[in-house]
Amino acid sequence: MYRKRMPAVVTAVALAGSAVLFAAPAAHAEVVDVNYQCKTPIGNKGAVSPIDIKSVESGGGHKLTMSFQKGVSSSPVELGKGAMKPSALIKLGGAESGTVPVSGPANAEAIPANTPIKISDLTGTYTPKQSGKVTFTASTLTIKAMGTTTTCTPENNPKPSLTLDVKGSGGSQSAPSGGEELPQTGPEDSAIALGTLGGTVLLVGAAGVLWLTRRNQAARG
């Protein structure tokens, strides 16, 4: 009976460890059309650009990348290489509120006059404070060029481009009566603990088999 139960226990531990190792935060992303209305030094301009927001875990936070698939606004004069610097805000919703600033490099090539200004990918870091589903929506875009500032605001109340299920860093765990703080554990710690348990079960099983073998040999002697 003991020998039959041991493989089942080890299998259960291995499956539990795999579930922890391969669990990942839920994410949903889609390209959303954003109708930017821009206030420029020479008047108002408008343009619709599909916006894509991606996230990659980095340390305790998430590196966000905001991409513009079409140009926004334009300039009556050519903008030389490095003359235009873009930045933007990403609005948080759901379990979080506020904005995340993102920015990008200056234009690598000259931008001809009266042509849509191609915005480079804008990046920034988001660190969760609360746990739950958080949405990321394109917000104000700012273009600085040749001493002027153009501000572009979404006018179509766009949908979120990204939704993440995050675990926040806020809050603290209660301490036991002994006064020592409970250790904070995450997925990696759980996986290590399960792996250690699995190893212990295997060692106990091997020790039991060895003891039974020696006992049978002694009885035969």
N, CA, C and O of each residue as an XYZ file, in Angstrom:
884
protein
N       0.843     -1.208      0.000
C       0.000      0.000      0.000
C       0.865      1.240      0.000
O       0.603      2.204     -0.719
N       1.933      1.196      0.844
C       2.828      2.349      0.942
C       3.507      2.632     -0.379
O       3.638      3.779     -0.806
N       3.949      1.517     -1.035
C       4.650      1.696     -2.313
C       3.710      2.249     -3.379
O       4.144      3.027     -4.228
N       2.413      1.860     -3.356
C       1.464      2.315     -4.363
C       1.128      3.790     -4.187
O       0.905      4.499     -5.168
N       1.091      4.264     -2.909
C       0.716      5.655     -2.660
C       1.838      6.627     -2.985
O       1.574      7.773     -3.348
N       3.096      6.185     -2.860
C       4.236      7.083     -3.038
C       4.266      7.728     -4.424
O       4.424      8.947     -4.489
N       4.125      6.993     -5.554
C       4.157      7.638     -6.883
C       3.051      8.667     -7.038
O       3.246      9.695     -7.686
N       1.872      8.397     -6.441
C       0.770      9.357     -6.554
C       1.113     10.654     -5.850
O       0.822     11.735     -6.362
N       1.740     10.557     -4.658
C       2.121     11.767     -3.914
C       3.155     12.562     -4.681
O       3.042     13.781     -4.811
N       4.180     11.860     -5.198
C       5.237     12.542     -5.949
C       4.672     13.203     -7.192
O       5.050     14.325     -7.527
N       3.748     12.497     -7.896
C       3.132     13.072     -9.101
C       2.347     14.323     -8.776
O       2.414     15.312     -9.505
N       1.589     14.284     -7.664
C       0.803     15.451     -7.260
C       1.698     16.633     -6.965
O       1.390     17.760     -7.354
N       2.823     16.386     -6.270
C       3.765     17.458     -5.963
C       4.361     18.037     -7.228
O       4.483     19.254     -7.365
N       4.742     17.147     -8.175
C       5.335     17.619     -9.431
C       4.353     18.462    -10.218
O       4.727     19.491    -10.781
N       3.069     18.025    -10.264
C       2.066     18.788    -10.986
C       1.828     20.138    -10.342
O       1.669     21.141    -11.039
N       1.804     20.174     -9.008
C       1.612     21.443     -8.307
C       2.766     22.383     -8.586
O       2.564     23.580     -8.789
N       3.998     21.835     -8.598
C       5.156     22.668     -8.899
C       5.098     23.224    -10.298
O       5.451     24.381    -10.526
N       4.645     22.393    -11.261
C       4.535     22.864    -12.640
C       3.513     23.967    -12.760
O       3.711     24.920    -13.514
N       2.394     23.849    -12.011
C       1.355     24.872    -12.079
C       1.883     26.205    -11.593
O       1.539     27.250    -12.146
N       2.728     26.180    -10.548
C       3.300     27.430    -10.029
C       4.310     28.010    -11.000
O       4.335     29.218    -11.234
N       5.142     27.145    -11.565
C       6.196     27.628    -12.447
C       5.644     28.249    -13.722
O       6.199     29.223    -14.231
N       4.541     27.683    -14.245
C       4.042     28.143    -15.533
C       2.883     29.127    -15.420
O       2.374     29.594    -16.440
N       2.451     29.455    -14.186
C       1.385     30.439    -14.025
C       1.910     31.819    -14.421
O       3.025     32.183    -14.046
N       1.125     32.589    -15.171
C       1.547     33.918    -15.625
C       0.380     34.887    -15.490
O      -0.778     34.486    -15.608
N       0.684     36.177    -15.241
C      -0.402     37.153    -15.116
C      -1.217     37.226    -16.401
O      -0.669     37.203    -17.503
N      -2.546     37.315    -16.240
C      -3.420     37.426    -17.404
C      -3.223     38.783    -18.058
O      -3.083     39.794    -17.371
N      -3.213     38.806    -19.390
C      -3.042     40.062    -20.118
C      -3.907     40.058    -21.361
O      -4.111     39.020    -21.991
N      -4.409     41.223    -21.705
C      -5.197     41.369    -22.932
C      -4.788     42.673    -23.602
O      -4.815     43.732    -22.975
N      -4.412     42.600    -24.863
C      -3.980     43.796    -25.595
C      -4.687     43.870    -26.938
O      -4.974     42.845    -27.556
N      -4.964     45.082    -27.382
C      -5.541     45.284    -28.709
C      -5.157     46.668    -29.226
O      -4.912     47.597    -28.457
N      -5.113     46.776    -30.545
C      -4.801     48.053    -31.175
C      -6.074     48.898    -31.193
O      -7.121     48.445    -31.657
N      -5.978     50.125    -30.685
C      -7.149     50.997    -30.556
C      -6.923     52.283    -31.344
O      -5.868     52.908    -31.235
N      -7.912     52.673    -32.133
C      -7.834     53.941    -32.866
C      -8.057     55.110    -31.909
O      -9.052     55.162    -31.186
N      -7.113     56.041    -31.921
C      -7.200     57.212    -31.046
C      -7.284     58.469    -31.912
O      -6.414     58.720    -32.746
N      -8.335     59.245    -31.705
C      -8.534     60.489    -32.463
C      -7.874     61.634    -31.695
O      -8.451     62.196    -30.764
N      -6.655     61.963    -32.108
C      -5.913     63.038    -31.442
C      -6.289     64.388    -32.054
O      -6.249     64.571    -33.271
N      -6.651     65.315    -31.190
C      -6.859     66.696    -31.593
C      -5.707     67.520    -31.015
O      -5.542     67.611    -29.799
N      -4.916     68.115    -31.905
C      -3.667     68.775    -31.504
C      -3.769     70.296    -31.596
O      -4.264     70.854    -32.576
N      -3.287     70.935    -30.550
C      -3.193     72.397    -30.538
C      -1.757     72.769    -30.854
O      -0.859     72.564    -30.037
N      -1.544     73.318    -32.046
C      -0.201     73.656    -32.515
C      -0.019     75.174    -32.520
O      -0.996     75.914    -32.403
N       1.217     75.640    -32.654
C       1.467     77.091    -32.706
C       0.792     77.783    -33.885
O       0.627     79.003    -33.877
N       0.401     77.014    -34.897
C      -0.214     77.647    -36.071
C      -1.693     77.256    -36.227
O      -2.293     77.492    -37.276
N      -2.268     76.662    -35.186
C      -3.673     76.303    -35.265
C      -3.926     74.864    -34.839
O      -3.003     74.147    -34.452
N      -5.173     74.454    -34.914
C      -5.559     73.110    -34.487
C      -5.491     72.114    -35.643
O      -5.840     72.431    -36.780
N      -5.036     70.912    -35.328
C      -4.957     69.835    -36.309
C      -5.459     68.559    -35.665
O      -5.403     68.403    -34.445
N      -5.944     67.662    -36.478
C      -6.435     66.389    -35.964
C      -5.936     65.222    -36.791
O      -5.691     65.356    -37.990
N      -5.789     64.079    -36.146
C      -5.361     62.867    -36.843
C      -5.737     61.659    -36.001
O      -5.716     61.706    -34.771
N      -6.082     60.572    -36.692
C      -6.407     59.314    -36.006
C      -5.244     58.352    -36.184
O      -4.794     58.108    -37.304
N      -4.761     57.808    -35.075
C      -3.665     56.849    -35.152
C      -4.008     55.615    -34.321
O      -4.418     55.743    -33.167
N      -3.846     54.423    -34.893
C      -3.986     53.204    -34.095
C      -2.863     53.146    -33.058
O      -1.693     53.329    -33.393
N      -3.223     52.893    -31.808
C      -2.253     52.861    -30.704
C      -2.165     51.453    -30.136
O      -3.176     50.794    -29.892
N      -0.933     51.013    -29.934
C      -0.664     49.696    -29.363
C       0.175     49.888    -28.108
O       1.184     50.591    -28.148
N      -0.222     49.276    -26.993
C       0.550     49.349    -25.752
C       0.916     47.934    -25.335
O       0.043     47.082    -25.163
N       2.197     47.691    -25.176
C       2.690     46.370    -24.759
C       3.377     46.477    -23.401
O       3.812     47.552    -22.988
N       3.464     45.343    -22.721
C       4.082     45.303    -21.394
C       5.027     44.121    -21.290
O       4.713     43.019    -21.741
N       6.190     44.360    -20.691
C       7.160     43.298    -20.398
C       7.581     43.453    -18.940
O       7.976     44.540    -18.519
N       7.497     42.369    -18.171
C       7.890     42.435    -16.765
C       9.373     42.766    -16.653
O      10.211     42.200    -17.355
N       9.676     43.704    -15.744
C      11.067     44.132    -15.545
C      11.281     44.397    -14.063
O      10.814     45.403    -13.529
N      11.997     43.480    -13.398
C      12.197     43.621    -11.966
C      10.870     43.514    -11.244
O      10.134     42.544    -11.426
N      10.565     44.509    -10.425
C       9.293     44.516     -9.726
C       8.217     45.276    -10.452
O       7.129     45.472     -9.909
N       8.492     45.717    -11.680
C       7.517     46.502    -12.426
C       7.292     45.979    -13.822
O       7.617     44.834    -14.134
N       6.728     46.836    -14.665
C       6.425     46.478    -16.052
C       6.932     47.590    -16.969
O       6.637     48.765    -16.754
N       7.698     47.205    -17.993
C       8.141     48.177    -18.985
C       7.053     48.303    -20.044
O       6.716     47.331    -20.719
N       6.503     49.514    -20.185
C       5.442     49.754    -21.155
C       6.017     50.344    -22.435
O       6.917     51.182    -22.393
N       5.497     49.907    -23.561
C       5.884     50.455    -24.863
C       4.629     50.880    -25.605
O       3.751     50.061    -25.879
N       4.548     52.165    -25.930
C       3.396     52.722    -26.626
C       3.805     52.995    -28.076
O       4.744     53.748    -28.333
N       3.086     52.371    -29.023
C       3.451     52.492    -30.437
C       2.347     53.189    -31.225
O       1.162     52.918    -31.031
N       2.755     54.092    -32.116
C       1.850     54.825    -33.006
C       2.002     54.247    -34.403
O       3.099     54.239    -34.962
N       0.903     53.764    -34.967
C       0.980     53.147    -36.290
C       0.799     54.159    -37.425
O       1.055     53.839    -38.586
N       0.361     55.374    -37.095
C       0.243     56.431    -38.091
C       0.768     57.738    -37.513
O       0.842     57.908    -36.296
N       1.130     58.655    -38.398
C       1.642     59.945    -37.968
C       0.560     60.804    -37.336
O      -0.628     60.630    -37.607
N       0.988     61.740    -36.486
C       0.073     62.645    -35.793
C       0.552     64.077    -36.001
O       1.744     64.356    -35.867
N      -0.364     64.989    -36.328
C      -0.060     66.403    -36.551
C       0.932     66.562    -37.710
O       1.243     65.590    -38.398
N       1.423     67.773    -37.923
C       2.389     68.048    -38.982
C       3.040     69.401    -38.710
O       2.601     70.148    -37.836
N       4.082     69.703    -39.463
C       4.792     70.967    -39.300
C       4.810     71.721    -40.631
O       4.980     71.103    -41.682
N       4.639     73.036    -40.603
C       4.679     73.805    -41.857
C       6.085     73.919    -42.433
O       6.263     74.293    -43.593
N       7.087     73.591    -41.607
C       8.477     73.616    -42.078
C       9.123     72.261    -41.793
O       8.659     71.503    -40.942
N      10.178     71.979    -42.505
C      10.876     70.712    -42.278
C      11.481     70.672    -40.878
O      12.044     71.657    -40.400
N      11.353     69.514    -40.232
C      11.984     69.305    -38.926
C      13.238     68.478    -39.157
O      13.168     67.316    -39.558
N      14.390     69.096    -38.898
C      15.651     68.402    -39.116
C      15.842     67.234    -38.165
O      15.091     67.072    -37.203
N      16.841     66.433    -38.439
C      17.145     65.274    -37.603
C      17.347     65.713    -36.154
O      18.123     66.628    -35.879
N      16.641     65.055    -35.230
C      16.779     65.350    -33.804
C      16.033     66.588    -33.346
O      16.194     67.006    -32.200
N      15.215     67.192    -34.214
C      14.527     68.445    -33.853
C      13.233     68.218    -33.081
O      12.739     69.141    -32.434
N      12.675     67.012    -33.133
C      11.380     66.743    -32.518
C      11.517     65.703    -31.406
O      12.125     64.651    -31.601
N      10.943     66.011    -30.230
C      11.015     65.102    -29.076
C       9.601     64.810    -28.573
O       8.905     65.730    -28.141
N       9.154     63.527    -28.619
C       7.794     63.188    -28.200
C       7.737     62.614    -26.778
O       8.706     62.028    -26.294
N       6.606     62.791    -26.131
C       6.327     62.160    -24.840
C       4.816     62.034    -24.711
O       4.074     62.674    -25.456
N       4.362     61.225    -23.783
C       2.916     61.020    -23.634
C       2.608     60.518    -22.237
O       3.502     60.197    -21.453
N       1.308     60.460    -21.948
C       0.820     59.887    -20.700
C      -0.078     58.706    -21.030
O      -0.853     58.750    -21.986
N       0.033     57.647    -20.232
C      -0.860     56.498    -20.334
C      -1.739     56.507    -19.088
O      -1.241     56.498    -17.962
N      -3.046     56.525    -19.305
C      -3.982     56.604    -18.176
C      -4.262     55.213    -17.623
O      -4.527     54.271    -18.371
N      -4.200     55.102    -16.285
C      -4.488     53.846    -15.606
C      -5.956     53.794    -15.196
O      -6.565     54.819    -14.890
N      -6.511     52.590    -15.195
C      -7.885     52.396    -14.771
C      -8.042     51.048    -14.097
O      -7.083     50.283    -13.999
N      -9.243     50.754    -13.634
C      -9.463     49.486    -12.946
C      -8.986     49.569    -11.511
O      -9.438     50.424    -10.749
N      -8.067     48.678    -11.138
C      -7.567     48.629     -9.764
C      -6.642     49.794     -9.430
O      -6.367     50.032     -8.255
N      -6.155     50.524    -10.429
C      -5.247     51.653    -10.206
C      -5.821     52.922    -10.837
O      -6.727     52.862    -11.669
N      -5.284     54.056    -10.432
C      -5.651     55.334    -11.044
C      -4.385     56.152    -11.244
O      -3.329     55.822    -10.704
N      -4.500     57.223    -12.024
C      -3.340     58.058    -12.308
C      -2.823     57.843    -13.717
O      -3.527     57.308    -14.574
N      -1.593     58.263    -13.950
C      -0.997     58.136    -15.281
C       0.442     57.646    -15.176
O       1.085     57.768    -14.134
N       0.927     57.094    -16.274
C       2.327     56.677    -16.389
C       2.963     57.482    -17.513
O       2.485     57.415    -18.646
N       4.036     58.250    -17.240
C       4.698     59.000    -18.313
C       5.562     58.089    -19.174
O       6.264     57.216    -18.663
N       5.503     58.299    -20.474
C       6.355     57.559    -21.406
C       7.004     58.565    -22.355
O       6.432     59.617    -22.640
N       8.175     58.244    -22.833
C       8.874     59.157    -23.741
C       9.702     58.354    -24.731
O       9.922     57.156    -24.552
N      10.153     59.028    -25.774
C      10.932     58.345    -26.802
C      12.043     59.219    -27.333
O      12.143     60.389    -26.964
N      12.878     58.672    -28.191
C      13.997     59.419    -28.748
C      13.541     60.470    -29.762
O      12.432     60.396    -30.292
N      14.391     61.427    -30.017
C      14.109     62.437    -31.050
C      14.108     61.766    -32.422
O      14.627     60.661    -32.581
N      13.529     62.435    -33.400
C      13.419     61.853    -34.742
C      14.796     61.545    -35.325
O      15.690     62.391    -35.305
N      14.956     60.343    -35.837
C      16.246     59.899    -36.373
C      16.501     60.452    -37.767
O      17.646     60.522    -38.213
N      15.424     60.848    -38.461
C      15.553     61.397    -39.809
C      14.734     62.678    -39.916
O      13.814     62.904    -39.130
N      15.072     63.507    -40.884
C      14.328     64.754    -41.092
C      12.880     64.454    -41.477
O      12.597     63.477    -42.170
N      11.969     65.315    -41.013
C      10.547     65.172    -41.320
C      10.152     66.291    -42.278
O      10.209     67.465    -41.911
N       9.753     65.942    -43.502
C       9.391     66.980    -44.481
C       8.234     67.848    -43.995
O       7.431     67.421    -43.165
N       8.157     69.055    -44.515
C       7.078     69.977    -44.163
C       5.724     69.430    -44.599
O       5.609     68.775    -45.635
N       4.709     69.707    -43.798
C       3.316     69.366    -44.112
C       3.076     67.869    -44.328
O       2.236     67.466    -45.132
N       3.828     67.069    -43.597
C       3.607     65.620    -43.630
C       3.364     65.136    -42.202
O       3.891     65.721    -41.255
N       2.574     64.075    -42.037
C       2.305     63.563    -40.689
C       3.609     63.249    -39.941
O       4.532     62.649    -40.491
N       3.653     63.667    -38.691
C       4.846     63.435    -37.880
C       4.780     62.024    -37.300
O       3.886     61.713    -36.513
N       5.727     61.175    -37.688
C       5.778     59.809    -37.178
C       6.380     59.829    -35.783
O       7.505     60.287    -35.582
N       5.616     59.327    -34.825
C       6.068     59.287    -33.439
C       6.810     57.976    -33.184
O       6.311     56.898    -33.506
N       8.001     58.078    -32.606
C       8.762     56.871    -32.281
C       8.099     56.149    -31.108
O       7.251     56.721    -30.423
N       8.484     54.896    -30.877
C       7.942     54.155    -29.737
C       8.287     54.881    -28.435
O       9.423     55.309    -28.228
N       7.288     55.009    -27.568
C       7.479     55.673    -26.284
C       7.490     54.618    -25.180
O       6.655     53.714    -25.172
N       8.432     54.735    -24.253
C       8.556     53.733    -23.198
C       8.568     54.377    -21.816
O       8.936     55.540    -21.654
N       8.158     53.596    -20.835
C       8.154     54.031    -19.450
C       7.961     52.826    -18.551
O       7.720     51.721    -19.038
N       8.065     53.025    -17.243
C       7.953     51.918    -16.294
C       6.757     52.102    -15.374
O       6.545     53.179    -14.817
N       5.989     51.048    -15.225
C       4.835     51.042    -14.333
C       5.085     50.040    -13.210
O       5.385     48.875    -13.472
N       4.963     50.489    -11.960
C       5.125     49.621    -10.802
C       3.786     49.500    -10.078
O       3.291     50.498     -9.552
N       3.189     48.319    -10.034
C       1.875     48.163     -9.399
C       1.908     48.486     -7.910
O       2.838     48.104     -7.199
N       0.884     49.193     -7.451
C       0.710     49.452     -6.026
C      -0.460     48.655     -5.467
O      -0.465     48.272     -4.298
N      -1.458     48.409     -6.327
C      -2.624     47.628     -5.941
C      -2.652     46.331     -6.746
O      -2.018     46.220     -7.795
N      -3.392     45.366     -6.241
C      -3.553     44.092     -6.948
C      -4.903     44.052     -7.645
O      -5.895     44.567     -7.129
N      -4.934     43.436     -8.822
C      -6.174     43.324     -9.582
C      -5.944     43.608    -11.046
O      -4.806     43.658    -11.513
N      -7.045     43.795    -11.776
C      -6.949     44.101    -13.203
C      -6.759     45.609    -13.400
O      -7.519     46.420    -12.871
N      -5.735     45.961    -14.166
C      -5.412     47.364    -14.440
C      -5.474     47.593    -15.941
O      -4.939     46.801    -16.717
N      -6.126     48.678    -16.351
C      -6.219     49.015    -17.773
C      -5.261     50.162    -18.106
O      -4.952     51.002    -17.261
N      -4.801     50.174    -19.361
C      -3.857     51.183    -19.835
C      -4.435     51.805    -21.114
O      -4.659     51.114    -22.109
N      -4.667     53.110    -21.067
C      -5.322     53.801    -22.176
C      -4.490     54.999    -22.621
O      -3.945     55.728    -21.792
N      -4.394     55.199    -23.940
C      -3.651     56.336    -24.478
C      -4.252     57.649    -23.971
O      -5.467     57.842    -23.987
N      -3.372     58.540    -23.524
C      -3.825     59.849    -23.050
C      -3.024     60.931    -23.775
O      -2.636     60.740    -24.927
N      -2.773     62.056    -23.119
C      -2.176     63.226    -23.766
C      -0.818     62.949    -24.407
O       0.055     62.325    -23.803
N      -0.660     63.422    -25.632
C       0.610     63.346    -26.361
C       1.199     64.753    -26.467
O       0.491     65.709    -26.783
N       2.485     64.868    -26.202
C       3.167     66.168    -26.287
C       4.325     66.073    -27.275
O       5.152     65.165    -27.192
N       4.376     67.021    -28.214
C       5.454     67.060    -29.211
C       6.185     68.395    -29.063
O       5.593     69.462    -29.226
N       7.474     68.318    -28.754
C       8.292     69.526    -28.660
C       9.229     69.582    -29.857
O       9.953     68.629    -30.144
N       9.201     70.718    -30.552
C      10.027     70.855    -31.750
C      10.378     72.324    -31.981
O       9.506     73.192    -31.989
N      11.651     72.577    -32.166
C      12.150     73.911    -32.527
C      11.605     75.004    -31.590
O      11.183     76.073    -32.031
N      11.628     74.698    -30.297
C      11.204     75.691    -29.316
C       9.702     75.821    -29.149
O       9.249     76.681    -28.394
N       8.921     75.004    -29.819
C       7.465     75.054    -29.706
C       6.942     73.766    -29.075
O       7.623     72.741    -29.076
N       5.727     73.833    -28.537
C       5.095     72.662    -27.920
C       3.712     72.445    -28.515
O       2.884     73.356    -28.543
N       3.474     71.233    -28.988
C       2.169     70.843    -29.513
C       1.563     69.808    -28.571
O       2.189     68.796    -28.257
N       0.334     70.075    -28.123
C      -0.345     69.164    -27.208
C      -1.524     68.508    -27.909
O      -2.394     69.187    -28.454
N      -1.544     67.169    -27.888
C      -2.599     66.411    -28.567
C      -3.401     65.615    -27.534
O      -2.833     64.881    -26.726
N      -4.717     65.769    -27.572
C      -5.598     65.122    -26.601
C      -6.578     64.191    -27.304
O      -7.189     64.586    -28.297
N      -6.744     62.951    -26.808
C      -7.739     62.047    -27.405
C      -9.148     62.611    -27.225
O      -9.536     62.985    -26.119
N      -9.911     62.669    -28.321
C     -11.261     63.239    -28.270
C     -12.357     62.189    -28.413
O     -13.540     62.517    -28.320
N     -11.983     60.938    -28.637
C     -13.001     59.908    -28.889
C     -13.171     58.935    -27.728
O     -13.737     57.855    -27.897
N     -12.677     59.321    -26.538
C     -12.801     58.449    -25.362
C     -12.390     57.012    -25.705
O     -13.206     56.094    -25.617
N     -11.120     56.820    -26.099
C     -10.690     55.498    -26.585
C     -10.768     54.418    -25.517
O     -10.719     54.697    -24.320
N     -10.889     53.181    -25.977
C     -10.874     52.031    -25.085
C      -9.433     51.754    -24.646
O      -8.494     52.240    -25.275
N      -9.253     50.986    -23.586
C      -7.898     50.607    -23.177
C      -7.197     49.797    -24.270
O      -7.814     48.972    -24.944
N      -5.908     50.048    -24.428
C      -5.104     49.260    -25.362
C      -4.519     48.031    -24.696
O      -4.071     47.106    -25.374
N      -4.522     48.015    -23.346
C      -3.899     46.908    -22.618
C      -4.602     46.719    -21.281
O      -4.954     47.690    -20.612
N      -4.803     45.462    -20.900
C      -5.326     45.115    -19.577
C      -4.413     44.072    -18.959
O      -4.118     43.052    -19.582
N      -3.963     44.324    -17.733
C      -3.074     43.393    -17.033
C      -3.675     42.998    -15.696
O      -4.331     43.803    -15.034
N      -3.446     41.751    -15.305
C      -3.797     41.291    -13.967
C      -2.507     41.347    -13.150
O      -1.615     40.519    -13.338
N      -2.406     42.326    -12.239
C      -1.137     42.578    -11.559
C      -1.237     42.290    -10.066
O      -2.327     42.207     -9.499
N      -0.073     42.141     -9.450
C       0.025     41.983     -8.001
C       0.776     43.185     -7.458
O       1.941     43.399     -7.795
N       0.112     43.969     -6.620
C       0.706     45.203     -6.124
C       1.702     44.990     -5.010
O       1.726     43.942     -4.363
N       2.528     46.006     -4.794
C       3.541     45.963     -3.735
C       3.046     46.600     -2.459
O       3.733     46.531     -1.440
N       1.872     47.221     -2.476
C       1.351     47.904     -1.296
C       0.844     46.933     -0.268
O       0.561     45.777     -0.582
N       0.721     47.406      1.002
C       0.208     46.569      2.080
C       1.302     45.800      2.765
O       2.392     45.641      2.216
N       1.023     45.319      3.966
C       2.008     44.546      4.717
C       1.323     43.371      5.375
O       0.116     43.402      5.615
N       2.090     42.333      5.668
C       1.554     41.146      6.296
C       1.667     41.270      7.804
O       2.610     41.878      8.311
N       0.700     40.692      8.534
C       0.731     40.758      9.991
C       1.796     39.822     10.525
O       2.121     38.811      9.901
N       2.353     40.176     11.720
C       3.411     39.377     12.335
C       2.799     38.394     13.317
O       1.763     38.697     13.908
N       3.410     37.209     13.516
C       2.905     36.260     14.492
C       3.122     36.772     15.901
O       3.764     37.804     16.097
N       2.577     36.041     16.909
C       2.655     36.504     18.299
C       4.088     36.624     18.780
O       4.370     37.404     19.690
N       4.995     35.869     18.187
C       6.395     35.930     18.606
C       7.067     37.228     18.218
O       8.169     37.513     18.688
N       6.433     38.024     17.374
C       7.003     39.317     17.004
C       7.830     39.272     15.745
O       8.265     40.321     15.268
N       8.070     38.079     15.177
C       8.850     37.988     13.944
C       7.940     38.165     12.751
O       6.801     37.697     12.736
N       8.461     38.850     11.752
C       7.659     39.093     10.563
C       7.555     37.846      9.725
O       8.510     37.080      9.593
N       6.372     37.650      9.155
C       6.199     36.530      8.235
C       6.987     36.780      6.960
O       6.954     37.893      6.435
N       7.689     35.787      6.448
C       8.427     35.998      5.190
C       7.463     36.183      4.053
O       6.438     35.506      3.979
N       7.788     37.104      3.158
C       6.980     37.318      1.966
C       7.431     36.337      0.896
O       8.608     36.282      0.540
N       6.485     35.569      0.392
C       6.825     34.572     -0.611
C       6.104     34.864     -1.898
O       4.997     35.402     -1.899
N       6.733     34.510     -2.989
C       6.155     34.699     -4.309
C       6.145     33.385     -5.040
O       6.407     32.341     -4.444
N       5.845     33.418     -6.337
C       5.790     32.186     -7.132
C       7.082     31.390     -7.108
O       7.053     30.161     -7.049
N       8.242     32.095     -7.154
C       9.512     31.374     -7.180
C       9.739     30.654     -5.862
O      10.192     29.510     -5.838
N       9.409     31.355     -4.726
C       9.582     30.738     -3.425
C       8.689     29.514     -3.292
O       9.108     28.493     -2.747
N       7.444     29.614     -3.794
C       6.510     28.494     -3.723
C       7.024     27.315     -4.522
O       6.923     26.166     -4.092
N       7.591     27.616     -5.718
C       8.120     26.552     -6.554
C       9.283     25.848     -5.869
O       9.400     24.624     -5.929
N      10.159     26.643     -5.205
C      11.311     26.061     -4.496
C      10.825     25.197     -3.344
O      11.345     24.106     -3.109
N       9.802     25.704     -2.615
C       9.276     24.953     -1.480
C       8.672     23.635     -1.943
O       8.884     22.600     -1.311
N       7.917     23.664     -3.046
C       7.318     22.447     -3.569
C       8.381     21.478     -4.069
O       8.281     20.265     -3.888
N       9.406     22.050     -4.705
C      10.492     21.204     -5.176
C      11.199     20.515     -4.026
O      11.540     19.336     -4.117
N      11.422     21.259     -2.927
C      12.065     20.693     -1.742
C      11.191     19.596     -1.152
O      11.691     18.543     -0.756
N       9.862     19.844     -1.091
C       8.945     18.834     -0.578
C       8.996     17.580     -1.435
O       9.020     16.464     -0.915
N       9.013     17.771     -2.770
C       9.077     16.619     -3.657
C      10.344     15.812     -3.427
O      10.314     14.581     -3.411
N      11.486     16.532     -3.244
C      12.746     15.842     -2.982
C      12.701     15.081     -1.680
O      13.232     13.974     -1.585
N      12.055     15.679     -0.650
C      11.951     15.022      0.648
C      11.118     13.752      0.535
O      11.463     12.721      1.111
N      10.005     13.835     -0.220
C       9.149     12.657     -0.403
C       9.920     11.541     -1.100
O       9.803     10.373     -0.730
N      10.714     11.910     -2.117
C      11.489     10.905     -2.840
C      12.512     10.246     -1.926
O      12.705      9.032     -1.983
N      13.180     11.052     -1.070
C      14.189     10.521     -0.163
C      13.554      9.595      0.863
O      14.100      8.538      1.180
N      12.386     10.000      1.385
C      11.697      9.153      2.356
C      11.293      7.838      1.714
O      11.430      6.776      2.322
N      10.794      7.908      0.482
C      10.408      6.683     -0.216
C      11.587      5.765     -0.444
O      11.489      4.554     -0.247
N      12.728      6.354     -0.868
C      13.931      5.550     -1.109
C      14.427      4.919      0.177
O      14.852      3.763      0.181
N      14.377      5.680      1.287
C      14.837      5.160      2.575
C      13.954      4.001      3.025
O      14.448      3.017      3.576
N      12.610      4.120      2.784
C      11.695      3.047      3.168
C      11.959      1.773      2.392
O      11.946      0.679      2.956
N      12.202      1.917      1.089
C      12.492      0.752      0.248
C      13.786      0.079      0.688
O      13.862     -1.148      0.753
N      14.821      0.895      0.994
C      16.113      0.351      1.428
C      15.960     -0.394      2.744
O      16.550     -1.460      2.918
N      15.175      0.149      3.681
C      14.963     -0.480      4.994
C      14.245     -1.813      4.838
O      14.600     -2.796      5.489
N      13.211     -1.845      3.953
C      12.482     -3.086      3.744
C      13.375     -4.139      3.094
O      13.289     -5.322      3.424
N      14.237     -3.702      2.164
C      15.127     -4.658      1.489
C      16.096     -5.281      2.469
O      16.310     -6.493      2.452
N      16.700     -4.437      3.348
C      17.648     -4.954      4.323
C      16.956     -5.892      5.329
O      17.533     -6.889      5.763
N      15.683     -5.544      5.695
C      14.949     -6.368      6.644
C      14.669     -7.746      6.056
O      14.783     -8.764      6.739
N      14.293     -7.759      4.757
C      14.013     -9.048      4.111
C      15.277     -9.887      4.000
O      15.242    -11.103      4.186
N      16.429     -9.211      3.687
C      17.694     -9.936      3.584
C      18.090    -10.540      4.939
O      18.572    -11.670      5.015
N      17.873     -9.752      6.013
C      18.225    -10.226      7.353
C      17.340    -11.415      7.750
O      17.807    -12.371      8.371
N      16.043    -11.336      7.377
C      15.129    -12.421      7.717
C      15.519    -13.706      6.992
O      15.457    -14.798      7.556
N      15.928    -13.552      5.711
C      16.326    -14.725      4.941
C      17.598    -15.356      5.516
O      17.766    -16.576      5.517
N      18.531    -14.438      6.030
C      19.784    -14.951      6.597
C      19.505    -15.772      7.845
O      20.435    -16.288      8.465
